[in-house]
Amino acid sequence: MVRTLLRSLAAVTLLATPSFAHDDCDRRFPRFVPRIPIFRIAAPRFEVDFGIRRPIHRHAWVQRDERFWVAPRIESRVVGRDHCGRPIVRCVVVREGYWSVRHYDVCSCGETNRGCRD
C-alpha cells in the first residue's frame, strides 16, 4: 500500500516538473524572446609549469641473454613384435634435452622487448 502510494507520488512529481527545451530543438512552439547573439573571445592557450618537467623517454635497449632448458622429445613407437605378432609399444627418446640461449632487449625503464630474435 505504501509502496504503490510512493510510486504514484513519484510519477506525479515527475510529470509536474517543467521540462526545458534546448535551443532549436523544438520548433513547434514559438519563442517570443528575441535572440541575443553570443560572442566568444578565443584566448591563446598558455602553460604554467609547476615543478620539474620530465624529459621524453627514449628507449635505450641493452641486449641480454637468457639460458633455458629445451625438454627432451619423447614419442610412443613400436619397437618390435611379440611371439603372437602383436606390436610392442615403448616410449622412446627421439631428441635429447639441451640448454639453449635466448636473446632479448631490456631498457633502463624496465620494459623488455622479447622479439622473435634468436
C-alpha positions as CSV (number, residue, x, y, z in Angstrom):
1,M,0.0,0.0,0.0
2,V,2.7,2.4,1.0
3,R,4.9,1.3,-1.9
4,T,2.1,2.0,-4.5
5,L,1.4,5.3,-2.9
6,L,5.1,6.3,-3.1
7,R,5.3,5.2,-6.8
8,S,2.2,7.2,-7.8
9,L,3.5,10.2,-5.8
10,A,6.9,10.0,-7.6
11,A,5.2,9.7,-11.0
12,V,3.0,12.8,-10.3
13,T,6.0,14.8,-9.3
14,L,8.0,13.8,-12.4
15,L,5.1,14.7,-14.6
16,A,4.5,18.0,-12.8
17,T,8.1,19.3,-13.2
18,P,8.6,21.6,-16.1
19,S,10.9,20.5,-18.9
20,F,13.0,22.9,-20.7
21,A,13.7,22.5,-24.4
22,H,17.2,23.1,-25.8
23,D,17.9,25.8,-28.3
24,D,16.4,25.0,-31.7
25,C,15.2,21.6,-30.5
26,D,11.5,22.3,-30.5
27,R,10.4,24.5,-33.4
28,R,6.6,23.9,-32.9
29,F,6.4,26.4,-30.0
30,P,7.4,30.0,-31.0
31,R,9.7,31.9,-28.7
32,F,8.8,35.5,-28.0
33,V,12.1,36.4,-26.5
34,P,14.5,38.0,-29.1
35,R,17.6,36.0,-29.7
36,I,20.8,37.5,-28.2
37,P,23.9,36.9,-30.2
38,I,26.7,35.2,-28.3
39,F,30.2,36.5,-28.6
40,R,33.1,34.3,-27.7
41,I,36.6,35.6,-27.4
42,A,39.3,33.0,-28.0
43,A,42.3,33.5,-25.7
44,P,45.6,32.0,-26.6
45,R,46.5,28.9,-24.6
46,F,49.4,29.0,-22.3
47,E,51.0,26.7,-19.8
48,V,52.3,27.3,-16.3
49,D,55.0,24.9,-15.2
50,F,54.9,23.8,-11.6
51,G,57.9,21.6,-10.6
52,I,60.3,19.8,-12.9
53,R,59.4,18.8,-16.4
54,R,60.4,15.2,-17.1
55,P,62.2,14.6,-20.4
56,I,60.7,12.4,-23.1
57,H,62.0,8.9,-22.6
58,R,63.7,7.2,-25.5
59,H,64.3,3.5,-25.1
60,A,68.0,2.6,-24.8
61,W,67.9,-1.1,-25.4
62,V,70.6,-3.4,-24.0
63,Q,70.9,-6.9,-25.2
64,R,70.7,-9.7,-22.6
65,D,71.0,-13.4,-22.8
66,E,68.8,-16.0,-21.1
67,R,69.5,-19.7,-20.8
68,F,66.5,-22.0,-20.9
69,W,66.0,-25.8,-21.0
70,V,64.6,-27.4,-24.0
71,A,62.8,-30.6,-22.9
72,P,63.6,-33.9,-24.5
73,R,61.2,-35.1,-27.2
74,I,59.6,-38.5,-26.2
75,E,57.3,-40.4,-28.5
76,S,55.5,-43.8,-28.3
77,R,56.8,-46.0,-31.0
78,V,56.5,-49.7,-32.0
79,V,59.9,-51.2,-31.0
80,G,59.1,-54.8,-32.0
81,R,56.6,-57.6,-32.0
82,D,55.9,-60.4,-29.5
83,H,55.6,-64.1,-30.4
84,C,51.9,-63.7,-31.3
85,G,52.6,-60.8,-33.7
86,R,51.2,-58.0,-31.5
87,P,53.2,-54.8,-31.5
88,I,55.3,-53.8,-28.5
89,V,55.0,-50.1,-27.8
90,R,57.5,-48.2,-25.7
91,C,58.3,-44.6,-25.0
92,V,61.5,-43.7,-27.0
93,V,63.6,-40.5,-26.6
94,V,63.7,-39.0,-30.1
95,R,65.7,-36.0,-29.2
96,E,67.7,-35.4,-26.0
97,G,67.1,-32.3,-23.8
98,Y,69.6,-29.5,-24.1
99,W,70.3,-25.9,-22.9
100,S,69.7,-23.1,-25.3
101,V,70.3,-19.3,-25.2
102,R,67.6,-16.7,-25.9
103,H,68.4,-13.1,-26.7
104,Y,66.2,-10.2,-25.6
105,D,66.5,-6.5,-25.1
106,V,66.0,-4.6,-21.8
107,C,65.6,-0.8,-21.3
108,S,66.6,1.2,-18.2
109,C,62.9,1.9,-17.6
110,G,62.3,-1.8,-17.1
111,E,60.5,-2.6,-20.3
112,T,61.6,-5.7,-22.1
113,N,61.4,-6.5,-25.9
114,R,61.3,-10.2,-26.3
115,G,61.0,-10.3,-30.1
116,C,61.5,-13.3,-32.4
117,R,65.3,-12.9,-32.4
118,D,67.4,-16.0,-31.6
